[in-house]
Amino acid sequence: MVKAQDPTTSPWCAERAPATAPADGPPPRPMDIERPAAARLHDAFLGGSHNLGVDREFAERLAGDLPGIGELFQVDRGFLRRAVEHLLALGIRQFLDLGSGIPTIGHVHEVARRRTADLRVLYVDNEPLTVAHSSALLADEPHAAIIEADCRAPKSVLCSPAAEELLDLDRPLGLLMTSVLHFVPDADDPRGLTAEYRDALAPGSHLVLAHLADDVQPEVAAVLRREYAGTADPLHPRGTGWIEELFGDFEVLAPGAVPLADWRPDPEQVGLARRYRLMHGGVARKP
């Protein structure tokens, strides 16, 4: 693993998570192979192989209810790629990916290393099987690592040994919160959680955000909510206005908070009709 330039404990961690403090957040998530899980479902919809039969069965059933729904996941992954490429062009070289899922098929470190060898990526997920698969995939990747942690516990993420070794919170980084907050229920205060992560970032850092909206195609959002209710990761779609408030006082970069397919699309994708436009988000910079 490549160490950050300054591996000393950040002031944020020194103030909020001293070594004697207990870990914050929920208890560790148990292994569950009886129900579909969000990370494995994402992999299945992207055509990956790191998923189970129960996940593939769910994906097939959902595609029956919502023909072509795999497009939603492709659009999400395309946005992630374009956002990371944009941040690389702006000079960002370290990334923290919350609720990362399995880092395959065009994930952050793969996108970044096409452009630079100077990169560091820390993936975070709380699903044990996902982390086990990912750890094996990243075993020979010196610039990236994954930890088993819950994004609802910022101290356990930002002040983890892996974060202190790999990232430098005193320097700008790209915080990726794509397709993770719509799995956080209101009771866990996703708005306050996002604000806590924003506060921990150095000036010049960027927040990349993508969230499922329920006010664009409400009938589709209702089907997704109903189907995911039987999985290990129920969905919590929210309004576009609510989503945009998650950027706080950060400067939202052009073209603003939009359907993901409209965020700096590739030339060949401009004007392409999309059946599903529920994923909403953008990129914002901390002043």
Solvent accessible surface area in square Angstrom, and as a share of the most:
residue,aa,sasa,rsa
1,M,104,0.46
2,V,56,0.32
3,K,124,0.52
4,A,5,0.04
5,Q,123,0.55
6,D,63,0.33
7,P,68,0.43
8,T,97,0.56
9,T,71,0.41
10,S,9,0.06
11,P,80,0.50
12,W,20,0.07
13,C,2,0.01
14,A,62,0.48
15,E,128,0.57
16,R,103,0.38
17,A,21,0.17
18,P,64,0.41
19,A,113,0.88
20,T,131,0.76
21,A,39,0.30
22,P,117,0.74
23,A,89,0.69
24,D,38,0.20
25,G,49,0.47
26,P,46,0.29
27,P,110,0.69
28,P,120,0.76
29,R,49,0.18
30,P,104,0.65
31,M,106,0.48
32,D,29,0.15
33,I,96,0.49
34,E,138,0.62
35,R,113,0.41
36,P,13,0.08
37,A,1,0.01
38,A,17,0.13
39,A,13,0.10
40,R,0,0.00
41,L,0,0.00
42,H,34,0.15
43,D,6,0.03
44,A,20,0.16
45,F,25,0.10
46,L,18,0.09
47,G,65,0.62
48,G,20,0.19
49,S,94,0.60
50,H,44,0.20
51,N,13,0.07
52,L,50,0.25
53,G,31,0.30
54,V,38,0.22
55,D,0,0.00
56,R,114,0.42
57,E,110,0.49
58,F,3,0.01
59,A,14,0.11
60,E,126,0.57
61,R,127,0.46
62,L,1,0.01
63,A,41,0.32
64,G,59,0.56
65,D,68,0.35
66,L,15,0.07
67,P,76,0.48
68,G,43,0.42
69,I,1,0.00
70,G,22,0.22
71,E,41,0.19
72,L,11,0.06
73,F,20,0.08
74,Q,94,0.42
75,V,13,0.08
76,D,9,0.04
77,R,25,0.09
78,G,16,0.16
79,F,0,0.00
80,L,7,0.03
81,R,65,0.24
82,R,26,0.09
83,A,0,0.00
84,V,0,0.00
85,E,35,0.16
86,H,37,0.16
87,L,0,0.00
88,L,7,0.03
89,A,79,0.61
90,L,94,0.47
91,G,47,0.45
92,I,8,0.04
93,R,73,0.27
94,Q,4,0.02
95,F,0,0.00
96,L,0,0.00
97,D,3,0.02
98,L,0,0.00
99,G,27,0.26
100,S,11,0.07
101,G,6,0.06
102,I,9,0.04
103,P,4,0.02
104,T,21,0.12
105,I,76,0.39
106,G,19,0.19
107,H,4,0.02
108,V,0,0.00
109,H,11,0.05
110,E,44,0.20
111,V,1,0.01
112,A,0,0.00
113,R,128,0.47
114,R,153,0.56
115,R,146,0.53
116,T,25,0.14
117,A,83,0.65
118,D,78,0.40
119,L,3,0.02
120,R,17,0.06
121,V,0,0.00
122,L,0,0.00
123,Y,0,0.00
124,V,1,0.00
125,D,10,0.05
126,N,34,0.17
127,E,4,0.02
128,P,21,0.13
129,L,33,0.16
130,T,0,0.00
131,V,15,0.09
132,A,58,0.45
133,H,56,0.25
134,S,0,0.00
135,S,52,0.33
136,A,75,0.58
137,L,76,0.38
138,L,10,0.05
139,A,80,0.62
140,D,140,0.73
141,E,22,0.10
142,P,63,0.39
143,H,44,0.20
144,A,5,0.04
145,A,13,0.10
146,I,20,0.10
147,I,27,0.13
148,E,89,0.40
149,A,16,0.12
150,D,17,0.09
151,C,13,0.08
152,R,75,0.27
153,A,3,0.02
154,P,5,0.03
155,K,53,0.22
156,S,34,0.22
157,V,0,0.00
158,L,3,0.01
159,C,23,0.14
160,S,12,0.08
161,P,115,0.72
162,A,16,0.12
163,A,3,0.02
164,E,48,0.22
165,E,58,0.26
166,L,0,0.00
167,L,5,0.03
168,D,9,0.05
169,L,16,0.08
170,D,83,0.43
171,R,110,0.40
172,P,56,0.35
173,L,1,0.01
174,G,0,0.00
175,L,0,0.00
176,L,0,0.00
177,M,0,0.00
178,T,13,0.08
179,S,20,0.13
180,V,11,0.07
181,L,0,0.00
182,H,8,0.04
183,F,51,0.21
184,V,5,0.03
185,P,39,0.25
186,D,104,0.54
187,A,101,0.79
188,D,53,0.27
189,D,78,0.41
190,P,4,0.03
191,R,102,0.37
192,G,29,0.28
193,L,13,0.07
194,T,0,0.00
195,A,29,0.23
196,E,62,0.28
197,Y,1,0.00
198,R,33,0.12
199,D,94,0.49
200,A,7,0.05
201,L,7,0.03
202,A,11,0.08
203,P,90,0.57
204,G,9,0.09
205,S,0,0.00
206,H,6,0.03
207,L,0,0.00
208,V,0,0.00
209,L,0,0.00
210,A,0,0.00
211,H,0,0.00
212,L,3,0.01
213,A,0,0.00
214,D,45,0.24
215,D,79,0.41
216,V,62,0.35
217,Q,40,0.18
218,P,76,0.48
219,E,111,0.50
220,V,12,0.07
221,A,3,0.02
222,A,53,0.41
223,V,27,0.15
224,L,3,0.01
225,R,104,0.38
226,R,142,0.52
227,E,29,0.13
228,Y,7,0.03
229,A,66,0.51
230,G,53,0.51
231,T,1,0.01
232,A,21,0.16
233,D,18,0.09
234,P,60,0.38
235,L,10,0.05
236,H,46,0.21
237,P,6,0.04
238,R,19,0.07
239,G,21,0.20
240,T,28,0.16
241,G,42,0.40
242,W,59,0.21
243,I,0,0.00
244,E,69,0.31
245,E,101,0.45
246,L,0,0.00
247,F,3,0.01
248,G,43,0.42
249,D,118,0.61
250,F,13,0.05
251,E,99,0.45
252,V,59,0.34
253,L,25,0.13
254,A,71,0.55
255,P,66,0.42
256,G,20,0.19
257,A,23,0.18
258,V,27,0.15
259,P,29,0.18
260,L,1,0.01
261,A,20,0.15
262,D,57,0.30
263,W,0,0.00
264,R,97,0.35
265,P,43,0.27
266,D,32,0.16
267,P,117,0.74
268,E,128,0.57
269,Q,59,0.26
270,V,102,0.58
271,G,79,0.76
272,L,92,0.46
273,A,94,0.73
274,R,60,0.22
275,R,140,0.51
276,Y,13,0.05
277,R,80,0.29
278,L,0,0.00
279,M,9,0.04
280,H,12,0.06
281,G,0,0.00
282,G,0,0.00
283,V,0,0.00
284,A,0,0.00
285,R,92,0.34
286,K,37,0.16
287,P,95,0.59
